[in-house]
Amino acid sequence: MRERLKAGDSDPQVIDFLVARYGEFVLLNPRFEWHTVPLWLAPIAILTIGGAVLVAAVRRRRSGGGAKPESIVPLSKSEQARLAELTGPGAR
């Protein structure tokens, strides 16, 4: 960049040279053009999708979307014994 400035290029010419050589991603604020639209819209899309997922999770939790009491089946004797073995005093 220093060499370009010493050669007499202006700031916009140096920026144009860098963009032509390395692409828009070298700029702190990429120019808003048709090929940089994803760079500008991706954060908005990610926040919107994240907000929708969060709202859906909160609504599901408030509406009691978990297991219904009638769908809970008690453990069999063998399952209870295995559970006691796994969670007993000698378990890790």
N, C-alpha and C positions, 0 to 999 in steps of 0.2 A: 504494500500500500504506500509505503514511504517513497519507493522508487517511482510509482505512478504520479505522486504529488510533486516530486522533484522534476519529473519530465514535463510538468506544466498542466496536468489534467486537473479539472475542477473536482470538487467533492462529488457532485452527481455523476460525473464520468467515472470516477473511481468506484462508486457504488454500482453503477451499471456493469463495469468490468467484473467486479466480484460476483454479482448475481449471474452474469452470463457464464462465468467459469465454474461457480460452485452451486448455484441454484438459490432459490428464494429463502431456504432455511438458514442462510448465513445472516439474514437480517433479524434484528431484534423485533421489529414490527413489520412482518411481510406486507407487501403491497396487496390491496384488495383487488384481485383480478379473477377471471373465471377459473384458472388453474390453482388458485390459492383459497378458493371458497371452503374446501374441507378443513384447512387450517383454522379458519375463522369460525366455522359452524360446528366443528367437532366438540368444543367445550360446552356449547349450548345444548347440543344433542345429548351429551353424556350427563349433564346436570338434569335435563328433563327426564331421561330414562331412569336415572337414580332416584329422582323425586317420585316418579310413578311407582317404582318398586317399593320405596319406603311407605308411601300412602297405602298401597295394596297390603303390605305386611301389617301395618297398624290396623287397618280395617279388618283383616282376617283375625288378628289377635283379639280385637274388641268384640267381634261377633262370635267368638268361641269356636273358631275353625279347627280346633284340635280334635282329639279322639272323643267320641260321644261315650257316655257312661255305659250304654247298652252294648257298645262294640268292644268293651274291655272283657277279656276272658280271664278267669282266675288261673293261676299256675297249677299244673298237675303236681302230684306228690313227688315224682321224679325231678321235675323242674325246681320245686322248692328245695329238695335235697341238694341239687347241684348248685343252686344259688347260695345256700347256707355253706356249702363247701368252698365256694369261691370268695365269699365275703366274711367267712368265719375268722376266728382269732389267728389262725396260722396263715391267712392269705396275705399277699404283699400289699 
